[in-house]
């Protein structure tokens, strides 16, 4: 029975050249060694894909965090402007101690 390492990588995330070369070398090994090495190669590919998935999740979360920070910064600046305008309305132009603190 022939044990060849064939892992289908998604087209948008191809496997690294090193893993493909390893698979090619495993395919050329004698059958008893190929069976053992094929299992190890499949585990390497699974780990690679899992790490890639985790990296993508992390990048998405980081992007969301940056987006939320931009919104919070905008809200903070708007709140400060509203506070300053209310302070001017209540206390006039001369007393700006609270406006900048």
C-alpha positions in Angstrom: 0.0 0.0 0.0 1.4 3.4 -1.0 1.4 6.2 1.6 1.9 9.5 0.0 1.8 12.8 1.8 -0.9 14.8 0.2 -2.2 17.8 2.2 -4.5 20.2 0.4 -3.8 23.7 1.4 -6.3 26.5 0.8 -5.3 28.5 -2.3 -5.1 31.7 -0.4 -2.8 30.2 2.2 -0.4 27.8 0.4 1.9 25.7 2.5 5.5 27.0 2.9 8.0 25.7 0.4 9.9 23.9 3.1 6.9 21.8 4.0 6.2 21.0 0.4 9.9 20.0 -0.1 9.7 17.8 3.1 6.6 16.1 1.6 8.4 15.5 -1.6 11.3 13.9 0.2 9.0 11.8 2.3 7.2 10.6 -0.8 10.6 9.3 -2.2 11.4 7.3 1.0 10.9 3.5 1.2 7.4 2.4 2.3 8.1 1.6 6.0 9.8 4.9 6.6 7.3 6.8 4.5 4.3 5.7 6.6 6.0 6.9 9.8 7.2 10.2 8.3 3.9 10.9 6.6 2.1 10.9 9.9 4.6 13.3 11.3 4.3 15.5 8.3 0.5 15.6 8.6 1.0 16.7 12.3 3.3 19.5 11.2 0.8 20.7 8.6 -2.0 20.6 11.2 0.1 22.7 13.6 1.1 25.1 10.8 -2.6 25.6 9.8 -3.6 26.0 13.5 -1.0 28.6 14.0 -2.0 30.4 10.9 -5.6 30.4 12.0 -4.6 31.7 15.5 -2.5 34.4 13.8 -5.5 35.4 11.6 -7.7 35.6 14.7 -5.2 37.7 16.5 -4.8 40.1 13.6 -8.6 40.5 13.3 -8.8 41.2 17.0 -6.0 43.7 16.8 -7.7 45.4 13.9 -11.0 45.6 15.9 -9.2 47.0 18.9 -7.6 49.7 16.8 -11.0 50.5 15.3 -12.6 50.8 18.8 -9.7 52.9 20.1 -10.3 55.4 17.2 -14.0 55.6 18.1 -13.2 56.0 21.8 -10.7 58.7 21.0 -13.3 60.6 18.8 -15.9 60.2 21.6 -13.4 61.5 24.2 -12.5 64.6 22.1 -16.2 65.3 21.4 -17.0 65.0 25.2 -14.1 67.4 26.0 -15.4 69.9 23.4 -18.9 69.6 24.9 -17.5 70.1 28.5 -15.5 73.1 27.4 -18.5 74.7 25.7 -20.7 74.0 28.7 -18.0 75.5 31.0 -17.9 78.6 28.9 -21.6 78.9 28.9 -21.8 78.5 32.7 -18.7 80.4 33.9 -17.8 82.7 31.0 -14.6 83.0 29.0 -12.3 84.0 31.8 -12.1 80.9 34.0 -10.5 78.0 32.0 -9.0 76.0 34.9 -11.4 73.1 34.5 -11.4 73.2 30.7 -7.8 71.8 30.5 -7.7 69.6 33.6 
